[in-house]
Amino acid sequence: MIPGSKVNLTVSVDSLLKLPEGAVFRESKDRAHIEAKQKGGVIYITGTCDSLQRQVEYYEALYHTARDALEQKQNELIQERQKRSDPLADPILIYVLGIVSGVLVTITFNLKKKEK
């Protein structure tokens, strides 16, 4: 776990309202950063933390890895299902071929017996 980081910025509203366009008040400590600016009569305050960004990137990478592995497994299962036919089809086919070959052998054997 990445240790937390905290930063404070104290600015009077009057100072923010008198701030020229494009200028900002900034404060940083360790990985935490805060920024205050005024634009068109609206005060914007933005805070960021590098450690939080690293955590987000870590979990995003973990998510993408898991998602890709799941998609690959799903594709493998789909391909496996396509390769397999009905599980009873093979034994039934073998049984029918056995009966047909048995009948043919019997007929051939009987025909040869009659010829002799």
C-alpha positions as MATLAB code, in Angstrom:
seq = 'MIPGSKVNLTVSVDSLLKLPEGAVFRESKDRAHIEAKQKGGVIYITGTCDSLQRQVEYYEALYHTARDALEQKQNELIQERQKRSDPLADPILIYVLGIVSGVLVTITFNLKKKEK';
ca = [
       0.000    0.000    0.000;
       1.283    3.441   -0.894;
       1.359    5.851    2.087;
      -1.048    8.782    2.031;
      -0.024   12.330    1.299;
      -1.803   15.541    2.326;
      -1.428   19.183    1.358;
      -3.259   22.309    2.550;
      -3.764   25.576    0.660;
      -5.225   28.597    2.412;
      -6.276   31.506    0.205;
      -8.847   34.206    0.921;
     -11.779   34.444   -1.479;
     -10.891   38.099   -2.076;
      -7.390   37.089   -3.216;
      -8.817   34.480   -5.571;
     -11.272   36.942   -7.107;
      -8.471   39.504   -7.677;
      -6.281   36.852   -9.339;
      -5.477   37.752  -12.970;
      -6.775   35.464  -15.722;
      -4.521   32.403  -16.149;
      -2.765   32.822  -12.762;
      -3.128   30.109  -10.097;
      -2.381   29.439   -6.453;
      -0.519   26.140   -6.092;
       0.703   24.051   -3.213;
       2.504   20.690   -3.279;
       3.775   18.321   -0.656;
       5.229   14.900   -1.448;
       2.864   13.410   -3.994;
      -0.160   15.628   -3.232;
      -0.856   18.763   -5.278;
      -3.612   21.372   -5.118;
      -4.390   24.261   -7.428;
      -6.886   27.118   -7.105;
      -7.765   29.545   -9.893;
     -10.478   31.993  -10.882;
     -11.948   32.125  -14.346;
     -14.935   34.199  -15.353;
     -16.044   34.743  -11.755;
     -15.946   31.001  -10.971;
     -13.417   29.524   -8.549;
     -11.879   26.198   -9.645;
     -10.024   23.996   -7.148;
      -8.202   20.894   -8.359;
      -6.443   18.329   -6.199;
      -4.287   15.443   -7.400;
      -2.204   12.777   -5.767;
       0.434   10.777   -7.641;
       0.069    7.786   -5.314;
      -3.649    7.591   -6.030;
      -2.934    7.755   -9.762;
      -0.478    4.879   -9.409;
      -3.091    2.820   -7.588;
      -5.659    3.563  -10.293;
      -3.192    2.571  -13.025;
      -2.323   -0.631  -11.127;
      -5.958   -1.679  -10.792;
      -6.716   -0.712  -14.391;
      -3.846   -2.920  -15.586;
      -5.057   -5.732  -13.325;
      -8.591   -5.355  -14.709;
      -7.397   -5.412  -18.326;
      -5.245   -8.483  -17.699;
      -8.152  -10.346  -16.083;
     -10.551   -9.264  -18.839;
      -8.153  -10.413  -21.568;
      -7.635  -13.769  -19.846;
     -11.401  -14.232  -19.516;
     -11.990  -13.381  -23.178;
      -9.259  -15.830  -24.228;
     -10.797  -18.585  -22.088;
     -14.246  -17.876  -23.551;
     -12.826  -18.101  -27.077;
     -11.133  -21.406  -26.230;
     -14.414  -22.793  -24.872;
     -16.302  -21.692  -27.983;
     -13.697  -23.349  -30.226;
     -13.833  -26.526  -28.129;
     -17.633  -26.648  -28.401;
     -17.421  -26.184  -32.155;
     -14.952  -29.075  -32.441;
     -17.135  -31.400  -30.419;
     -20.243  -32.867  -31.911;
     -23.050  -34.598  -30.072;
     -21.366  -36.896  -27.513;
     -23.632  -39.819  -28.489;
     -23.042  -39.399  -32.227;
     -19.718  -41.272  -32.294;
     -20.845  -44.363  -30.340;
     -24.070  -44.595  -32.385;
     -22.142  -44.278  -35.652;
     -19.704  -47.021  -34.567;
     -22.632  -49.270  -33.534;
     -24.424  -48.811  -36.877;
     -21.211  -49.402  -38.844;
     -20.630  -52.584  -36.808;
     -24.105  -53.887  -37.613;
     -23.752  -53.057  -41.323;
     -20.321  -54.664  -41.545;
     -21.643  -57.719  -39.639;
     -24.546  -58.072  -42.077;
     -22.216  -57.693  -45.076;
     -19.780  -60.277  -43.707;
     -22.674  -62.681  -43.018;
     -24.113  -62.246  -46.518;
     -20.674  -62.673  -48.107;
     -19.989  -65.770  -45.997;
     -23.382  -67.294  -46.881;
     -22.891  -66.589  -50.605;
     -19.481  -68.291  -50.545;
     -20.995  -71.324  -48.772;
     -23.706  -71.679  -51.422;
     -21.135  -71.511  -54.231;
     -19.256  -74.498  -52.830;
];
